[in-house]
Amino acid sequence: MQKKLIRKLDLEMLLSQIEPHPSPKPSLEQYTIPADVAATILYIAAYTHNDIVNKTILDLGCGTGRLALGAAFLGAEKVVGVDIDKIAIKVAYENSVKTELKNRVQWIAADIDVVHGKFDTVLQNPPFGVQRRKADRKFLEKALEVGKVIYSLHKSSHKDKTFIKKLKTCGTAIVPVSPSSFFKKFVEEHGGTIEAVYAMLTTIPHMFNFHTKRKYEFVVDLYIIEGE
């Protein structure tokens, strides 16, 4: 079990080895979380809030495993990754072999509805609801049902160029922001409390036919939520 402090650079290097989905589906919004963004989330969870090391971790909609494997690398007691896509789970397993973390993560190919019980921490990069409206709400509801603490990534409403410039020049990669009123209401109605929200920049490459640029840069918000 990993107890010593892991350098963020070492974590990013591990995450960069993890293969993305070979044939992502637009309908499932299967965008691989960038290694630097995943490392930032995991580092905040592990070393700012003590929610990774020796904890039970659930990665909802785990894709090919970046958040789950990163948590295992940092010293989680138990990690479970769940995704409805069997190909994603197959690649996640292969990534666990490649990173020598095969025995540290359990992979489940199923809808997130099958998940029950309680986990110390839920990590998730859910669909943003761009292709299917409200797709992220199902993930939030399940996370609040089974997680004591939730780290959930969502597309931000902060789009102005001044704010993006601030993110690029702040030197910390994250900026504290206020939660959206809708998001706050939704979380509270489901028994949760928003503890913090951090904005950060992320990029996705050209992946689908409807993409017109080589890459897209936009702001995402990391919500840290206390469950019931």
Number of C-alpha atoms within 10 A of each C-alpha: 12 13 10 9 11 15 11 14 11 12 22 18 14 18 24 16 13 22 17 21 20 10 11 18 13 15 11 18 16 22 19 21 21 17 21 19 21 23 25 19 23 24 22 15 21 21 14 9 11 12 24 28 23 19 19 20 29 29 28 26 26 29 31 30 33 29 28 32 31 26 33 28 22 23 22 25 17 21 26 22 28 27 22 18 21 14 17 25 24 18 19 28 21 18 22 24 12 14 16 12 16 17 11 19 23 15 20 19 18 15 13 19 11 10 17 11 7 16 20 18 26 30 27 24 24 25 24 19 16 14 12 13 10 12 16 18 17 13 20 22 15 18 29 22 19 20 25 18 26 31 25 22 26 18 19 19 13 15 12 9 9 10 14 17 10 13 18 14 10 10 9 10 17 21 16 12 15 13 19 13 8 8 13 15 14 16 19 14 10 15 13 24 20 19 12 16 21 19 25 23 18 19 16 14 14 13 17 11 7 8 11 10 9 9 11 12 11 15 19 22 26 26 22 23 26 19 22 14
